[in-house]
Amino acid sequence: MTLAKIKILDFTHLLPGEVASTLLSDMGAQILRIEKLQKGLNESLPPIVDGESLYFWALHRNKKRIRLDLKKESAIELIKKLVKDADVILENFRPGVMERLGLGYETLKSINPAIVYCSISGYGSHSKWSNRPGHDLTFVAEAGILDETLDRDGAPVLPGVFISDYMSGSYGALAVVAALYQVKETGAGQHLEISMFESALSTLSVLGTVDMRLGLEELHSRYPENLPNHRIYRCKDKRFLACAPFEPQFWLIFLHKIERTDLTQYDVIEDKVILIEEVSKTIAQKTFKEWMAIFNEPPDCCVSPVNTVDEALDFLPEGRNRVVTAIEHDKIGTIHQIKSPLSQLFAKRDSDVFYTDTDACLAEVLKTLDYSQSEIEKIKQEQASK
């Protein structure tokens, strides 16, 4: 089953909402993006190639796009006509913005009672902080994630990926699919609200339970980093291995491979300080390449390279084609994108595509709504891209 018949009006303009619409597109949904007349922040973020943002185009395969001035009545009328036949609204403005535009949930629900309306924001409209601004760094700091990623000097390390953005986008897509199932069962849509703060906080579920039951004074939440069998070790050439031989059988294999079976006398928890010191000294005696040759030989024991992005793309034995798709952009040529696992499960398209001509998409949309040619020209002029 795919979402091939599901029509989504996508008002998102930042990463959390764009992730949600990309995941839904990868499951086959028909996405129509409603964008501002002028390029927004998401279309201006570096790196820029010939005036186009690779940041933006990393996420917008298979989405049709139109540009509208939502402060003009003709644009609002067009949206309301589209809502009649839509299944989902996605938006990630601050709470209240869509209402001020005349496109809030209650208004659109009166047009289409089955509409699923998904809002992604920092804290949700019911929070006292509903209008407080923030970005991914804001929420990973407030949610305690930064305090879980400290360097050797105890200072927080900025994560290399946007945790709250991707988590809230993923939760948003999941909630939409569940709500669509409810529509199928009951005929009634609903307003879904996804909090970026709560999405980030949810990643600490295990640590939160430990903290609330035992307190961090008794059992510090960063305990996995302090275990010898769940740790990153530095090689001789300053590259790193991610070693997770957590189960006893894997730990024994690990010790055999590094030729330190003498360490089997120690307990990984009670004697962790000794073990970390001894294993660290041993791993530091060989280069990354030498260790990988050893650990790539069976049997496996959950030791992996700390890959670069380029290495990660070629890491699987099936090669890069399993995880990468190439799409042609009419201005800057071929753009490679990392696929989501969902696209391989649900939306097995012959090829992926970029929709760059927003004027052509607008004309196509207006024709489907039975606008006359003169009406189409009038709206295109009124909503002309600046």
ChimeraX attribute file (.defattr): number of C-alpha atoms within 10 A of each C-alpha:
attribute: neighborCount
match mode: 1-to-1
recipient: residues
	/A:1	8
	/A:2	15
	/A:3	17
	/A:4	15
	/A:5	11
	/A:6	18
	/A:7	20
	/A:8	26
	/A:9	23
	/A:10	25
	/A:11	21
	/A:12	23
	/A:13	20
	/A:14	19
	/A:15	22
	/A:16	28
	/A:17	27
	/A:18	25
	/A:19	23
	/A:20	30
	/A:21	32
	/A:22	25
	/A:23	22
	/A:24	28
	/A:25	27
	/A:26	27
	/A:27	25
	/A:28	24
	/A:29	24
	/A:30	23
	/A:31	24
	/A:32	23
	/A:33	22
	/A:34	22
	/A:35	19
	/A:36	17
	/A:37	16
	/A:38	13
	/A:39	12
	/A:40	12
	/A:41	11
	/A:42	17
	/A:43	18
	/A:44	15
	/A:45	13
	/A:46	13
	/A:47	12
	/A:48	13
	/A:49	10
	/A:50	8
	/A:51	12
	/A:52	17
	/A:53	17
	/A:54	20
	/A:55	16
	/A:56	20
	/A:57	18
	/A:58	14
	/A:59	19
	/A:60	22
	/A:61	18
	/A:62	21
	/A:63	21
	/A:64	23
	/A:65	24
	/A:66	23
	/A:67	23
	/A:68	25
	/A:69	18
	/A:70	21
	/A:71	11
	/A:72	12
	/A:73	12
	/A:74	16
	/A:75	17
	/A:76	17
	/A:77	13
	/A:78	16
	/A:79	18
	/A:80	18
	/A:81	14
	/A:82	19
	/A:83	21
	/A:84	16
	/A:85	15
	/A:86	21
	/A:87	24
	/A:88	25
	/A:89	26
	/A:90	25
	/A:91	26
	/A:92	24
	/A:93	18
	/A:94	19
	/A:95	22
	/A:96	14
	/A:97	13
	/A:98	18
	/A:99	13
	/A:100	10
	/A:101	13
	/A:102	18
	/A:103	19
	/A:104	16
	/A:105	22
	/A:106	15
	/A:107	14
	/A:108	21
	/A:109	20
	/A:110	11
	/A:111	15
	/A:112	19
	/A:113	18
	/A:114	24
	/A:115	27
	/A:116	29
	/A:117	24
	/A:118	24
	/A:119	25
	/A:120	28
	/A:121	26
	/A:122	29
	/A:123	24
	/A:124	22
	/A:125	18
	/A:126	9
	/A:127	11
	/A:128	9
	/A:129	11
	/A:130	16
	/A:131	16
	/A:132	13
	/A:133	11
	/A:134	14
	/A:135	17
	/A:136	21
	/A:137	17
	/A:138	14
	/A:139	25
	/A:140	25
	/A:141	17
	/A:142	15
	/A:143	20
	/A:144	15
	/A:145	22
	/A:146	17
	/A:147	16
	/A:148	18
	/A:149	16
	/A:150	14
	/A:151	10
	/A:152	7
	/A:153	6
	/A:154	10
	/A:155	11
	/A:156	15
	/A:157	13
	/A:158	15
	/A:159	13
	/A:160	6
	/A:161	9
	/A:162	17
	/A:163	21
	/A:164	29
	/A:165	28
	/A:166	21
	/A:167	24
	/A:168	28
	/A:169	27
	/A:170	22
	/A:171	20
	/A:172	28
	/A:173	23
	/A:174	14
	/A:175	18
	/A:176	24
	/A:177	17
	/A:178	12
	/A:179	23
	/A:180	22
	/A:181	13
	/A:182	16
	/A:183	18
	/A:184	11
	/A:185	9
	/A:186	10
	/A:187	12
	/A:188	16
	/A:189	21
	/A:190	20
	/A:191	17
	/A:192	18
	/A:193	22
	/A:194	24
	/A:195	24
	/A:196	30
	/A:197	25
	/A:198	19
	/A:199	25
	/A:200	25
	/A:201	21
	/A:202	16
	/A:203	16
	/A:204	16
	/A:205	11
	/A:206	10
	/A:207	19
	/A:208	17
	/A:209	12
	/A:210	16
	/A:211	16
	/A:212	9
	/A:213	11
	/A:214	12
	/A:215	14
	/A:216	14
	/A:217	8
	/A:218	10
	/A:219	13
	/A:220	14
	/A:221	19
	/A:222	14
	/A:223	12
	/A:224	13
	/A:225	13
	/A:226	15
	/A:227	19
	/A:228	27
	/A:229	26
	/A:230	17
	/A:231	18
	/A:232	18
	/A:233	21
	/A:234	19
	/A:235	21
	/A:236	18
	/A:237	12
	/A:238	11
	/A:239	15
	/A:240	20
	/A:241	20
	/A:242	17
	/A:243	20
	/A:244	20
	/A:245	21
	/A:246	18
	/A:247	11
	/A:248	11
	/A:249	10
	/A:250	18
	/A:251	20
	/A:252	17
	/A:253	19
	/A:254	23
	/A:255	17
	/A:256	14
	/A:257	17
	/A:258	15
	/A:259	11
	/A:260	14
	/A:261	13
	/A:262	9
	/A:263	17
	/A:264	13
	/A:265	8
	/A:266	12
	/A:267	12
	/A:268	20
	/A:269	13
	/A:270	10
	/A:271	14
	/A:272	16
	/A:273	13
	/A:274	15
	/A:275	20
	/A:276	18
	/A:277	11
	/A:278	14
	/A:279	17
	/A:280	17
	/A:281	15
	/A:282	17
	/A:283	18
	/A:284	18
	/A:285	14
	/A:286	16
	/A:287	16
	/A:288	21
	/A:289	14
	/A:290	12
	/A:291	22
	/A:292	15
	/A:293	9
	/A:294	12
	/A:295	20
	/A:296	12
	/A:297	10
	/A:298	8
	/A:299	11
	/A:300	14
	/A:301	22
	/A:302	18
	/A:303	21
	/A:304	17
	/A:305	19
	/A:306	16
	/A:307	14
	/A:308	8
	/A:309	9
	/A:310	9
	/A:311	12
	/A:312	14
	/A:313	16
	/A:314	15
	/A:315	14
	/A:316	12
	/A:317	7
	/A:318	9
	/A:319	12
	/A:320	16
	/A:321	13
	/A:322	15
	/A:323	18
	/A:324	15
	/A:325	16
	/A:326	16
	/A:327	18
	/A:328	14
	/A:329	15
	/A:330	11
	/A:331	11
	/A:332	12
	/A:333	10
	/A:334	11
	/A:335	14
	/A:336	14
	/A:337	17
	/A:338	15
	/A:339	18
	/A:340	15
	/A:341	13
	/A:342	16
	/A:343	17
	/A:344	14
	/A:345	13
	/A:346	18
	/A:347	19
	/A:348	14
	/A:349	12
	/A:350	6
	/A:351	9
	/A:352	15
	/A:353	16
	/A:354	17
	/A:355	17
	/A:356	17
	/A:357	13
	/A:358	20
	/A:359	16
	/A:360	15
	/A:361	17
	/A:362	21
	/A:363	17
	/A:364	14
	/A:365	19
	/A:366	21
	/A:367	14
	/A:368	9
	/A:369	11
	/A:370	10
	/A:371	15
	/A:372	11
	/A:373	12
	/A:374	9
	/A:375	13
	/A:376	18
	/A:377	14
	/A:378	13
	/A:379	19
	/A:380	18
	/A:381	10
	/A:382	14
	/A:383	21
	/A:384	15
	/A:385	16
	/A:386	8
